[in-house]
Amino acid sequence: MKHGVVRVAERGWGTHRTIAAAVRAAADGAVVSLQPGVYRESLVLDRTVTLTAAKGPGTVRIAPARGAAVTVSGGAPVLRHLDLAGGGGGPALLVRGGDARVEACTVTAGSVEVGHDARAALCDCAVRDVPGDGVRITGTAVAAVTGCTLGPVGRHGVHVDDGARADLRGTRIDRSAACALVLTGTAAVTAEDCFLGECAEDAVRVGGPVRLLLSGCRLHGAGGHGLRADGCASAAGSDGGDGRDRHDRADGSADEAGAAGAAGAAGAAAGHVDDRIRLERCEILRTGREGVYLAGEAEARLTDCHLTQTGGAALHVMDDAALVLDRVRAVDLPGTALAVGGDARVRATGCVFTRTGANGLYGSGSSLTVLTDCELSATAYSAVHLQGGGRAELRSCAVLDSEQHGVRVEHGGHLTALDSRVERAALSGVDVEDGDAVLRRCSVSACATGVRLRTRHRPLLDACEIRSVRTTGVEVGAGTGATLTDCVVEDCGTSGVFFERDSEGWVDATAVGDVRGSGLVVWRGARPRVFATRISGTAKNGVYAHDGAAGVFERCTIADTRYPALYVGAKATPVFRGLRVHDTQEDLSAHADSEPVFEGCRTENVSVTTLPADAGPAPERNPAVHGGRAAPPGGSPSEEDVKDAKHAEDGEDPGAAETLAGLLAELGRLVGLDRVKQEVASLAKVMRMVKQRQEAGLQPPPLSRHLVFAGNPGTGKTTVARLYGRILAALGMLSHGRLVEADRAALVGEYVGHTAPRTTAVFRRALGGVLFIDEAYALVPHGQVSDFGQEAVATLVKLMEDHRDDVVVIVAGYPDDMDRFLGSNPGLASRFTRTLSFDDYASDDLVRIVEHQAHLHEYRLREDTVAGLTSLFDAMERTERFGNGRTARQVFQRMTELHAQRVADLASPGAEDLTLVLPQDLPEEALRS
């Protein structure tokens, strides 16, 4: 028979007794109909035929004594409603060529193996009671598994290796002795609406640069991980150490100790993550270990996934792995929701981590985690815990209802929080110990302590709000420095801002109010600098300066205090400049042994006033004021607190008034610099005309007072800058004209978020005078577009615009480098429109400098000595190391040393010997620096 249906039965007319004989007799495309029975054959199919059970499923069993029940080596055969059993421990179904389709079959006692370049489709099949892998796909084979059930099996449910590809749909893989699904080599798997779980090890294990897409799948009840990706080429069955750190317990002891004591660019750094491993709309639950574990160089993305009741962390990322999370929920967990260690990178958007038995986020090592629009809530430990160099950036996040700290940063951890809120933490909202933090536009509320800082770094709080805390709003720990700008601290149970022993701080434009203790508390040895800050509505003092405290309070306002606005303890030396105290009962209570300084202070509507009004800057000891009540921030001071100590603030007396004529004369006496002196004198005339027009009520002409000083080192740039400031002060264009010098180290921070506050602090010190930035080109190093110096430049440009009438900025450096500097930011060139070129000194100028030094130090130079000096300077090589005026001073110093050596050999030198410098006292070498 060559066409139609070919029948196979044990007996009967017109039938074949074996399947093999029927296949040989059948034409391509024929159907081989198998009558019920057990066939002990090992078939090899290389043709396009259909083998089907005539009476339906469960009636035909192919079970050879040895080998595979069916081997497909070619063609496009179809197997339907058959039971296939392997013999001798090998595969039951082996597809090593062709394109096989297996429908509603049962495979037992042997695996399904698809290899080489074969193609296979399994539909509605069952694979069970297999000693090894249920389905193994290798080589470059392609397999589709649809509507199947796999398990129990003795090893992995489905193992895809080499460069094979598999498509799983609506399939259930459970009761595996190892993993449900394993990918190794360069395999690629797509699984949709599948169940993967109830296995002894991982539900899904990935090793190597594979591709995996799980969509709508359920990873459930695994004895190991829900998904484990090691990012290496090791065998799928290996089970070495996973290198997990103890994140589930890491936060407990530290936070308990803390409780006993109760403190754009980074997103880009998270980098691109390859979408080789993707989970979409998946659920991972009741795993024996982590829900998702990534190590090595594995990279994965989870979208719209749900993780719950995992045995370890819901998500654990280690080594150099990377993970992207979009709208992922990790809830009801016995441990941590997200643990990130090593050099791993995680970026999460719109995620929720809630009801955890440990942390919401735990970051360690050198890891970076960026969370955007995420919620971390109801955590048994701190919601966010960073340590050991772990970094995290929170953008528009909510940290809620932590049973310990809202955010805890310790031992080198670093936090950046932008537009985020921390609410209802049982301890501190943000607690930083030996770590660093930058908070911008964040809010902390309804916590025990608002922000607690104990670190050698200088954390920054910018435009933050701390409200409704049970104890202190911001606590700056012993030896800690901190910066607060444009913040609001209110509704605090004890104090608004507390500076502990020997701490420092920079507080600017901050409001402190509605405090049931004192507004600002400054403890022994602390020395904060507080500017333009308003303190009101305190139940005790506005500012409480404990014994031995120091600090500067400038342009601050204090009002509505129940105790005296100021309390100054014994040996305390705070400085108050431009202070305004109004609408309160009493302004000052000071210990008899205190030494506060008051400059330009005033009171309004104060019942009992002893504050020296409009006091000058001379720091005379303030007489004691008795009868006021001090409000210590908590209990009696310890014995250590009452030891003698004094921290005096440096003051600066304003110089006598200077005339323009005298200053221009002083400028003219400078050696050399003829062109510079002419330009400065010309600028002075223009400035005087501008001042006269302003006094006459006329509009001043457009004019930029900022300058570029281009020249080599030692050409007098700093000296001229200092004179320029004094000239503008004499003209009334600047309030004092003093020079504040800065360089890159003074302006640029070491960490993200530190540069702008540092630059702002230096700029504010220069208000009313001149900010002189030497080697300004160092702010924009060659080839480093992401350097923090760019932030310093941008901050300077904005500040120059905001304070255009209050400060003059002079940038200085080598001519070519200054051109590059001006081109680094569009705002620089428009603000620095005039460049003064400082030429190198000629030999005659250098000789004059040496002569001036000699006159100052009472030496005389003979004419031949002067001639020798000229020759010496003429012979010097003018390289980039040549120091101009500095070189001249070094030459003079060397001359005095040689002179001393010569005179020391004289028996009884006279007055002329001691003062006269001879040609032999000139250095023989040509100095180059």
MARRO-183392 format. One record per residue (C-alpha): residue in one letter; x, y, z. Coordinates in steps of 0.001 Angstrom, whole numbers, plus 500000, padded with zeros to 6 digits. Each point is the difference from the previous one (the first is absolute). Layout:
// residues N
AXYZ/...
***
This chain:
// residues 929
M500000500000500000/K501458503329498949/H497300502538500887/G497327500754502639/V499960498412503410/V502408497255500989/R498768497757502828/V502142498341502666/A498596497206502204/E501069496738501601/R497570498037497763/G497531500552497155/W499893500133496203/G501575502959498216/T502099501155502898/H503689500236500949/R501232498225503057/T502670502636500840/I500041503770499866/A503339500006498214/A498593497877497175/A496994502276499652/V502199503103499815/R502113498427497278/A496866499169498015/A498343503409500466/A500248502799497543/D501108503495501012/G497106501653501778/A498293496717500850/V498407499263503365/V501172496955501916/S497097498935502242/L501052497967503026/Q497578497597501596/P500087499720503814/G502943498159501441/V503576500187501219/Y502610500174497258/R503537499030500988/E501612501832497148/S502585502743499788/L498863502014497002/V502114502210497746/L498002502521497959/D501475501910497089/R496841500561497990/T496887502146500173/V497443497598501482/T497456500166502799/L499968497378502750/T496719500049501943/A498167497765502469/A496890498738498272/K498004499807503249/G501275503224501564/P502327500912502891/G501220497306502385/T499466497083497608/V503370499771498225/R503327499733501783/I503351499850498273/A502513498625502509/P503192498427498678/A502264498021502264/R502885502312499147/G500367503433498402/A497508502650499062/A496438499090499175/V500124502385497029/T503007501613498303/V499342502691497391/S502864500608497580/G498200501689497116/G496724500881498354/A497037501496501838/P498404497123501924/V497020500428502333/L499467497965503169/R496478500112501428/H498384498417503108/L502952497694500688/D501678498910503217/L503768499978499545/A502297498307502504/G503774499955499930/G502005496878500489/G503339499679501779/G500072503516501487/G500297501906496730/P497537502413498379/A496491498861499235/L499673502423497076/L503098501130498100/V499698502617497264/R503372500556498309/G498841501135496605/G496934501019498005/D496907501751501354/A497998497848502419/R496591500705501494/V498866498167503134/E496333500351500998/A498268498786503173/C502672497453500703/T501332498740503327/V503723499548500493/T501291497914502926/A503167498250501124/G502095502177497697/S500377503611498953/V499070501905496881/E503198501098498284/V500164502370497060/G503463500624498600/H502210500943497076/D497977502175497611/A496681498225500540/R496645501633500575/A497294498618502258/A496583500996501302/L498460498412503095/C496301500739500466/D497848498890502926/C502520497382501023/A500978498620503388/V503577499179500989/R500295498229503337/D501920497438501992/V503190500843498146/P503319499248501745/G501828502953498421/D498847503225498306/G496414500056498811/V500741501848496743/R503546500776498829/I500624502232496994/T503575500415498712/G502068500990496987/T498150502436497755/A496693498200500384/V496686501830500267/A497149498667502125/A496494501144500885/V498326498620503121/T496310500920500242/G497415498928502542/C502246497325501454/T500605498735503529/L503433498907501175/G500691498190503253/P500972498299502051/V503489499776498479/G503345498976501501/R501865503135498995/H498931503166498134/G496554500393498487/V501239501701496812/H503692500554499241/V500921502151496991/D503717500038499171/D502508501121497372/G498334502254497419/A496604498296500130/R496684501862500148/A496778499086501741/D496504501457500155/L497901498920502989/R496318500913500178/G497355498991502508/T502299497351501402/R500328498764503569/I503379498846501255/D500077498783503593/R501321497310502319/S503519500120498575/A502841498608502099/A502104502980498875/C498671503029498061/A496839500514498000/L501714501882497149/V503726500306499309/L501755502026497309/T503722499697499290/G502368500833497173/T498421502533497658/A496508498545500193/A496847502061499435/V496643499243501643/T496607501647499902/A497452498831502566/E496450501328500120/D497287499187502555/C502022497151501477/F500252498588503501/L503569499364501151/G500478498697503496/E499512497427502712/C503603498933499348/A502888499184502321/E502288502734498684/D499386503142497910/A496853500532497993/V502084501615497239/R503795499862499830/V502058501919497466/G503716499623499332/G501787501770497177/P498999502612497431/V496542498580499376/R496752501700499016/L496891499425502086/L496528501513499865/L497446498924502588/S496567501506499456/G497028499372502273/C501810497153501730/R499742498792503575/L503185498972501836/H498785498234503089/G501178497946502938/A503567499418498868/G502390498489502524/G502588502482498695/H499566503295498158/G497150501076497801/L502482501255497397/R503753499597500326/A502378501441497392/D503713499606500640/G501207501724496855/C502664497347499425/A500508496975497752/S500049497398502769/A497927496839499672/A496379500405500861/G500087497222502553/S502873501441502066/D499007501399503341/G502956501909501440/G499799502685502617/D497841502913499013/G501980502643501908/R496962501459501678/D500644502526502748/R497975499943503187/H497677502807499005/D496998498620501857/R501689500592503359/A502473502753499185/D497789502838501118/G498716498716503289/S502818500424502494/A501151503299498567/D496561501508500075/E499335498759503510/A503217501712501099/G498856503133498224/A496688499837501816/A501790499826503309/G501898503181499095/A497043501850498647/A502214502387493046/G500463502053473841/A502842499503500072/A499853496908502303/G497007498551498192/A502089500010496862/A502714498197501948/A497621497061500391/G500739499439496337/H498287498135497173/V498707496534500804/D499777497388497272/D496523498460499714/R501337496460499645/I497995498890503025/R496476501402500237/L497079499197502219/E496644501603499196/R496792499617502011/C501538497150501980/E499339498889503558/I502740498583502239/L498850498628503321/R500766497569502802/T503569499296498908/G502511498257502236/R502607502719499439/E500055503342498162/G497267500784497559/V502490501338497442/Y503766499563500440/L502436501584497527/A503772499599500229/G503045500160497764/E499210502248497056/A496360499021499663/E497596502697498818/A496222499830500278/R496825502053499776/L496760499393501889/T496793501764498946/D496626499860501772/C501127497083502166/H498889498963503487/L502213498346502617/T498789498754503380/Q500887497579502789/T503497499276498726/G502352498044502237/G502823502545499649/A499975503500498569/A497399500546497322/L502731501399497724/H503742499537500574/V502557501468497583/M503737499405500458/D503425500291498330/D499778501931496692/A496389499082499329/A497383502529498926/L496241500071500473/V497249502287498728/L496628499944501755/D496846501591498565/R496794499959502076/V501150497052502109/R498345499167503339/A501853498108502738/V497670499499502965/D499487497839503080/L503590498858500310/P501797498436502964/G503264501679498975/T501169502917497833/A498207501103496857/L503036501155497974/A503611499180500956/V502791501438497829/G503699499271500560/G503386499869498316/D500162502262496954/A496417499278499010/R497680502591498444/V496249500185500469/R497514502447498518/A496401499812501219/T497025502096498876/G496486499980501416/C500699497092502345/V498546499132503405/F501973498217502727/T497784499535503036/R499327497827503040/T503513498583500312/G501588498187502921/A503290501854499440/N500861502910497678/G498235501378496984/L503368500712498326/Y503362498776501267/G503056501308498102/S503629499082500655/G503352499650498251/S500388502511497187/S496482499467498732/L497748502680498541/T496210499945500286/V497794502648498416/L496355500027501076/T497482502268498252/D496357500389501076/C500338497023502327/E498427499223503370/L501836498247502836/S497691499433502937/A499121497943503068/T503504498583500468/A501122498261503207/Y503517501413499570/S500968503302498378/A498186500508496723/V503279500934498288/H503325498795501421/L503303500910498301/Q503423498972501239/G503520499106498909/G499990502287496956/G496488499172498862/R498406502912498126/A496375500788499380/E498097502789498324/L496353500532500883/R497977502140497594/S496429500897500891/C499797497027502347/A497923499387503121/V501577498331503040/L497220499196502452/D499283498232503295/S503393498524500796/E500337498304503389/Q503569501310500180/H501547502795497891/G498462501214496806/V503448500169498377/R503175498776501682/V503424500803498451/E503142498680501681/H503626498934499513/G500636501665496648/G496491499830498579/H498740502916497913/L496445501244499524/T498628502508497514/A496311500771500491/L498094502360497721/D496357501066500394/S499359497100502368/R498157499665503298/V500652498000503152/E497072499568502371/R499198498170503219/A503372498390500759/A500210498661503545/L503567501345500354/S501662502583497726/G498550500960496661/V503540500143498591/D502934498680502058/V503567500444498719/E502937498523501909/D503437500007498342/G498292500316496632/D498875502865497807/A496690501380498787/V498583502664497714/L496316500852500419/R498344502499497673/R496344501058500216/C499227497127502349/S497587499852502926/V500351498098503266/S496995499852502305/A498408498114502892/C503250498264501010/A501704499769503395/T502945502099498708/G499983501794496684/V503562499772498678/R502894498672502076/L503576500509498730/R503168498511501502/T502706499869497363/R503333501408498880/H498360501003496713/R497875503135499555/P496438498938499182/L497826502508498155/L496337500864500566/D498763502392497321/A496421501331499916/C498853497229502340/E497133499994502502/I500197498260503380/R496667500100501833/S498047498378502824/V502868498046501579/R499874498809503585/T503513501121500968/T502611501955497965/G499444501238496481/V503634499822498849/E502698498563502248/V503611500691498990/G502130497536501951/A503313500497501763/G502792500938497591/T497573500086497071/G499632502717497392/A496760500594498126/T498482502493497578/L496364501131500110/T498738502441497386/D496445501284499488/C498556497443502412/V496942500045502278/V500199498367503439/E496825500223502034/D497740498239502488/C502826498267501877/G499651498458503456/T503372501149501415/S502252502159497797/G499917501103496399/V503680499601499077/F502424498534502544/F503780500382499513/E501687497466502242/R503474500328501527/D502748501255497627/S497687499901496991/E499941502435497110/G497290501110497670/W498934502422497327/V496370501088500320/D498682502459497427/A496536501453499338/T498312497450502253/A496810500398502067/V499692498381503436/G496689500276501825/D497342498470502239/V502589498205502129/R499201498749503501/G503611500560501037/S502644502370498610/G500248500866496321/L503760499587499526/V502087498251502656/V503778500352499802/W501875497710502396/R503488500312501411/G502671500521497320/A497467500123497166/R500513502818497491/P497238500263497424/R499702502862497536/V496389501086499674/F498832502542497420/A496659501644499199/T498114497513502160/R496680500689501746/I499183498443503361/S496537500492501497/G497380498363502185/T502323498176502391/A498946498864503457/K503509500726501287/N502909501990498513/G500370500951496366/V503740499297500107/Y501477498064502914/A503827500188500099/H501239497557502608/D503147500502502104/G503019500279497722/A497941500248496814/A501016502233497089/G498662500751496519/V498950502910497822/F496366501105499602/E499623502587497255/R496879501843498767/C497735497699502029/T496573500794501463/I498596498690503296/A496419500588501143/D497277498652502295/T502087498017502488/R498763498990503473/Y503516500218501472/P502564502694499060/A500650500067496278/L503702499330500667/Y501698498051502750/V503815500058500194/G501711497649502455/A503281500265501868/K503079500560497818/A497821499897496916/T501214502297497182/P497255500206497340/V500022502922497566/F496694501656499076/R500046502350497003/G496984501874498731/L497728498088502363/R496361501131500299/V497971499012503073/H496359501046500043/D496622499307501549/T501214498026502992/Q500203500469503755/E503790500047500479/D502889500135497560/L503099498752501848/S501128497908502950/A503763499537500299/H502240498379502579/A502322502344501890/D502997498177498501/S498749500067496395/E501630501957497180/P497451500529497218/V500651502557497245/F497171502176498667/E500347502037496799/G497184502079498562/C497236498243501954/R496599501522500735/T496802499255501898/E496365500887499332/N497037499626502323/V502000498187502702/S498875500481503615/V503350499342501714/T502974500920497846/T503680499762500955/L501315499208496523/P502655502570499013/A498354501866497119/D502095500979496952/A503127498674501699/G503194500497498059/P502257497183498952/A502525500404502827/P499588496768501990/E499922501439503486/R498758497650502678/N496258500290500418/P498813500721503534/A497967497223501589/V496266500269499845/H498218498519503012/G496462498982500625/G499381498138496715/R499247496288499755/A502232497617498076/A498388497068498255/P502468497110499821/P498984497522497316/G499844497030502305/G500907499344503623/S503039501220501916/P503393500249498264/S502458497232500687/E503349500522501723/E501709499896496605/D497712502718498718/V501042502468502711/K503792499780499503/D501736503231498980/A500160500609496235/K499782502957497696/H499280500164496271/A500456503568498782/E498803501097496569/D502411501932497804/G498848503563499446/E501264502573497528/D500031503708500724/P499125502187497025/G502927502053498823/A500079503730499958/A498306501764497100/E502224500143496904/T500055502604497254/L499953499264496312/A503058502157499429/G502006498164502630/L499041496612498616/L500872500988496430/A503336501263501261/E500598496659501716/L499123498289496733/G502473502163498150/R502815498998502328/L499701496351498996/V502966498722498000/G499324499575496275/L496463499186498847/D499708503274498077/R497073498877497811/V498146498487502970/K500420503161502069/Q498679502117497151/E496937497793499556/V499206499906503721/A500344503787500212/S497701500334496994/L497469497633501604/A500121502082503177/K499098503116498027/V497099498216498342/M498766498688503358/R500209503499501495/M497901501348497133/V497480497187500502/K499758500856503685/Q499507503685499216/R497187499199497525/Q498287497819502602/E500222502764502590/A498510502410497443/G497049497658499461/L501142498930496514/Q500039496470498683/P503505498477500060/P501411498724496692/P500253496225499492/L503208498918501667/S501497496754501259/R502391500389502890/H501141496374499842/L503474499475498543/V502265497355498543/F503654500217501039/A502029498065497436/G503650499476500744/N502679497709501314/P500587499428503719/G501673502728502026/T498937502937497808/G498080501812502737/K496464498852499230/T498976499525503637/T501532503346501019/V498124501861497272/A496757498180500835/R500292501094503626/L500600503615498942/Y497097499862497537/G497618499001502808/R501253502824502223/I499553502468497123/L496387498923499455/A499350500278503725/A501461503520500023/L497627500884497151/G497044498590501941/M499439497250497426/L500723497258502563/S499235500029503709/H503488499006501189/G502042498777497022/R501864497254501865/L501482497156497971/V498907496387500435/E502334497572498230/A498804496629498729/D501103497191497737/R498536496723498781/A500457498283503370/A497963502710501724/L497131499896497483/V499647496388498852/G498672497267502281/E501042496370500098/Y496511498549499788/V496812500477498053/G498091502990501356/H502886501606501902/T501351502353497343/A497142502512499801/P499820500586503785/R503779500269500254/T500149502507497142/T497087501941501477/A501706500171503398/V503200501437498522/F498021502440497861/R498022501253502990/R503211500711501894/A501041502268497154/L496780502073499942/G500912503667500226/G503490499271498729/V502002498123497364/L499973496253499365/F503365499125498450/I500139496515498415/D503560499036499131/E500644497358497352/A496296500170499135/Y500537497761496973/A500460497082502447/L496210500074500491/V499592498570496475/P502723497357499523/H500778498819496483/G497756497148498831/Q497957499663503191/V496534501179499053/S498400498449503097/D502456501534502453/F498448501697503048/G501802503200498964/Q497325500586497366/E497452500229502823/A502213502567501750/V500127502103496824/A496229499832499518/T499459500964503644/L502384502954499656/V498227501270496894/K496635499977501781/L501370501635503160/M501693502724497961/E496658500777498410/D498123499956503307/H502588502250501726/R501205502097497102/D500349503153502145/D501410498355503119/V503177498314498873/V502783500086497419/V501388496713498692/I503507499808498558/V501167496784498354/A503704499528499381/G502341497580498276/Y502137499244496966/P498764501884496897/D499268496974497779/D498303498080502804/M497838503003500874/D498659500104496429/R498952496352500381/F498435500782503381/L497873502829498603/G498792497720497222/S498871497267502407/N496719501709500943/P497878502373497866/G499418502286502982/L503676500634500701/A500915501940496872/S497103502449500474/R501016500693503605/F503757500271499456/T500312502512497181/R503363501516500940/T503329498211500228/L503084501564501565/S503225498467498717/F502828499739502515/D503262499838498088/D503066498269501367/Y502383502337501814/A503024501256498111/S503417499589501576/D500025503649501116/D496631499475501747/L501328496942501789/V503050501947501145/R497725502703501397/I498078497352501955/V503251498700501498/E501034503574500852/H496665500537501706/Q500446496802502022/A503496501103500970/H498685503360501183/L497300498347502103/H502535497707501688/E502736502661500391/Y502496498762497431/R501932502089497459/L500966498937496484/R503167501288498368/E499797501166496395/D501948496993498754/T497634497775501997/V497036501578498199/A501732499485496648/G500606496358500913/L496354499628500901/T498946501301496588/S502281497490498293/L498677497230502198/F496380500730499075/D500896500416496306/A501502496519500028/M497042498306501619/E497890497702497823/R496415501251499953/T498150496670500088/E496538499324501424/R501697499489503366/F501400503534500027/G498438501829502957/N500551503690499069/G499678501939503276/R500223496793502012/T503244499153498247/A501375503465500852/R499168499476503664/Q501604496559499941/V503144501493498499/F500115502597502771/Q499566497297502648/R502870498008498469/M502130503155499928/T499480500560503737/E500954496374500693/L503238500292497999/H500706503375501623/A499571498451503460/Q502386497154499139/R502658502494498831/V499678502362502953/A500059497117502493/D503616499325498991/L501074503546500933/A501712500441503355/S498136503149501070/P497547501223497353/G498998503637500128/A496667501667499211/E500857500317496296/D500966496333499793/L496635499025501498/T497940502044497532/L501945500235496714/V499272497310497394/L502885499377497591/P500069498353496568/Q501441496822501549/D496753499698501964/L498026499459496794/P498914496392499376/E501983498405497207/E497180497723498856/A497196501431497843/L496912499429502102/R496977498725498092/S497276500097502663/
***
